[in-house]
């Protein structure tokens, strides 16, 4: 199944969805995993530390900001829906908020 990327122009900033397997998408997922590993305990922390995969509902990048919405594959992350807002800085992506 082909995955189509789309772009939406809003002012001078172009929003887009990074392709599956792209370095940018992988970096965002790894940043969310690291934030989960550092902020959780038990099964959530274990899944994050072992690199459990996400089923991604949305990754949207607009300028230096990104939105991530997803849940764990095969019951990982306790089946919880994870929503994170990220920003790209001089050291790469970092999580602003997560719920």
Contact map, one row per residue, 1 for C-alpha under 8 A:
111000000000000000000000000000000000000000000000000000000000000000000000000000000000000000000000000
111100000000000000000000000000000000000000000000000000000000000000000000000000000000000000000000000
111110000000000000100000000000000000000000000000000000000000000000000000000000000000000000000000000
011111000000000000000000000000000000000000000000000000000000000000000000000000000000000000000000000
001111100000000111100000000000000000000000000000000000000000000000000000000000000000000000000000000
000111110000000110000000000000000000000000000000000000000000000000000000000000000000000000000000000
000011111000011110000000000000000000000000000000000000000000000000000000000000000000000000000000000
000001111100011100000000000000000000000000000000000000000000000000000000000000000000000000000000000
000000111111111000000000000000000000000000000000000000000000000000000000000000000000000000000000000
000000011111111000000000000000000000000000000000000000000000000000000000000000000000000000000000000
000000001111110000000000000000000000000000000000000000000000000000000000000000000000000000000000000
000000001111110000000000000000000000000000000000000000000000000000000000000000000000000000000000000
000000001111111000000000000000000000000000000000000000000000011000000000000000000000000000000000000
000000111111111100000000000000000000000000000000000000000000011000000000000000000000000000000000000
000000111100111110000000000000000000000000000000000000000001111000000000000000000000000000000000000
000011110000011111000000000000000000000000000000000000000001110000000000000000000000000000000000000
000011100000001111100000000000000000000000000000000000000011100000000000000000000000000000000000000
000010000000000111110101100000000000000000000000000000000011100000000000000000000000000000000000000
001010000000000011111100100000000000000000000000000000000000000000000000000000000000000000000000000
000000000000000001111100100000000000000000000000000000000000000000000000000000000000000000000000000
000000000000000000111110110000000000000000000000000000000000000000000000000000000000000000000000000
000000000000000001111111110000000000000000000000000000000000000000000000000000000000000000000000000
000000000000000000001111111000000000000000000000000000000000000000000000000000000000000000000000000
000000000000000001000111111100000000000000000000000000000000000000000000000000000000000000000000000
000000000000000001111111111110000000000000000000000000000010000000000000000000000000000000000000000
000000000000000000001111111111000000000000000000000000000000000000000000000000000000000000000000000
000000000000000000000011111111100000000000000000000000000000000000000000000000000000000000001000000
000000000000000000000001111111110000000000000000000000000000000000010000000000000000010000001000000
000000000000000000000000111111111000000000000000000001000000000000000000000000000000000000000000000
000000000000000000000000011111111100000000000000001000000000000000000000000000000000000000000000000
000000000000000000000000001111111110000000000000000000000000000000000000000000000000000000001110000
000000000000000000000000000111111111000000000000000000000000000000000000000000000001000000000010000
000000000000000000000000000011111111100000000001101000000000000000000000000000000000000000000000000
000000000000000000000000000001111111110000000001100000000000000000000000000000000000000000000000000
000000000000000000000000000000111111111000000000000000000000000000000000000000000000000000000010000
000000000000000000000000000000011111111100011001000000000000000000000000000000000000000000000000000
000000000000000000000000000000001111111110011101100000000000000000000000000000000000000000000000000
000000000000000000000000000000000111111100001000000000000000000000000000000000000000000000000000000
000000000000000000000000000000000011111110001000000000000000000000000000000000000000000000000000000
000000000000000000000000000000000001111111011000000000000000000000000000000000000000000000000000000
000000000000000000000000000000000000101111111100000000000000000000000000000000000000000000000000000
000000000000000000000000000000000000000111111100000000000000000000000000000000000000000000000000000
000000000000000000000000000000000000000011111110000000000000000000000000000011000000000000000000000
000000000000000000000000000000000001100111111111000000000000000000000000000111000000000000000000000
000000000000000000000000000000000001111111111111100000000000000000000000000000000000000000000000000
000000000000000000000000000000000000100011111111110000000000000000000000000000000000000000000000000
000000000000000000000000000000000000000000111111111100000000000000000000000110000000000000000000000
000000000000000000000000000000001101100000011111111100000000000000000000000010000000000000000000000
000000000000000000000000000000001100100000001111111100000000000000000000000000000000000000000000000
000000000000000000000000000000000000000000000111111100000000000000000000000000000000000000000000000
000000000000000000000000000001001000000000000011111110000000000000000000000000000000000000000000000
000000000000000000000000000000000000000000000011111111000000000000000001100110000000000000000000000
000000000000000000000000000000000000000000000000001111100000000000000001100100000000000000000000000
000000000000000000000000000010000000000000000000000111110000000000000111100000000000000000000000000
000000000000000000000000000000000000000000000000000011111000000000000111100000000000000000000000000
000000000000000000000000000000000000000000000000000001111110000000011110000000000000000000000000000
000000000000000000000000000000000000000000000000000000111110000000011110000000000000000000000000000
000000000000000000000000000000000000000000000000000000011111000000111100000000000000000000000000000
000000000000000011000000100000000000000000000000000000011111100001111000000000000000000000000000000
000000000000001111000000000000000000000000000000000000000111110001110000000000000000000000000000000
000000000000001111000000000000000000000000000000000000000011111111100000000000000000000000000000000
000000000000111100000000000000000000000000000000000000000001111111000000000000000000000000000000000
000000000000111000000000000000000000000000000000000000000000111111000000000000000000000000000000000
000000000000000000000000000000000000000000000000000000000000111111000000000000000000001110000000000
000000000000000000000000000000000000000000000000000000000000111111100000000000000000111100000000000
000000000000000000000000000000000000000000000000000000000011111111110000000000000000111000000000000
000000000000000000000000000000000000000000000000000000000111100011111000000000000011110000000000000
000000000000000000000000000100000000000000000000000000011111000001111100000000000111110000000000000
000000000000000000000000000000000000000000000000000000011110000000111110000000001111000000000000000
000000000000000000000000000000000000000000000000000001111100000000011111000000001110000000000000000
000000000000000000000000000000000000000000000000000001111000000000001111100110111100000000000000000
000000000000000000000000000000000000000000000000000111100000000000000111111111111000000000000000000
000000000000000000000000000000000000000000000000000111100000000000000011111100100000000000000000000
000000000000000000000000000000000000000000000000000000000000000000000001111100000000000000000000000
000000000000000000000000000000000000000000000000000000000000000000000001111111100000000000000000000
000000000000000000000000000000000000000000010010000110000000000000000011111111100000000000000000000
000000000000000000000000000000000000000000110011000100000000000000000011001111110000000000000000000
000000000000000000000000000000000000000000110000000000000000000000000001001111110000000000000000000
000000000000000000000000000000000000000000000000000000000000000000000011101111111000000000000000000
000000000000000000000000000000000000000000000000000000000000000000000011000011111100000000000000000
000000000000000000000000000000000000000000000000000000000000000000001111000000111110000000000000000
000000000000000000000000000000000000000000000000000000000000000000011110000000011111000000000000011
000000000000000000000000000000000000000000000000000000000000000000111100000000001111100000000000011
000000000000000000000000000000010000000000000000000000000000000000111000000000000111110000000011111
000000000000000000000000000000000000000000000000000000000000000011110000000000000011111000000011110
000000000000000000000000000100000000000000000000000000000000000011110000000000000001111100001111100
000000000000000000000000000000000000000000000000000000000000000111000000000000000000111110001111000
000000000000000000000000000000000000000000000000000000000000000110000000000000000000011111111100000
000000000000000000000000000000000000000000000000000000000000000100000000000000000000001111111100000
000000000000000000000000000000000000000000000000000000000000000000000000000000000000000111110000000
000000000000000000000000000000000000000000000000000000000000000000000000000000000000000111111000000
000000000000000000000000000000000000000000000000000000000000000000000000000000000000000111111100000
000000000000000000000000001100100000000000000000000000000000000000000000000000000000011110111110000
000000000000000000000000000000100000000000000000000000000000000000000000000000000000011110011111000
000000000000000000000000000000110010000000000000000000000000000000000000000000000001111000001111110
000000000000000000000000000000000000000000000000000000000000000000000000000000000001111000000111110
000000000000000000000000000000000000000000000000000000000000000000000000000000000001110000000011111
000000000000000000000000000000000000000000000000000000000000000000000000000000000111100000000011111
000000000000000000000000000000000000000000000000000000000000000000000000000000000111000000000000111
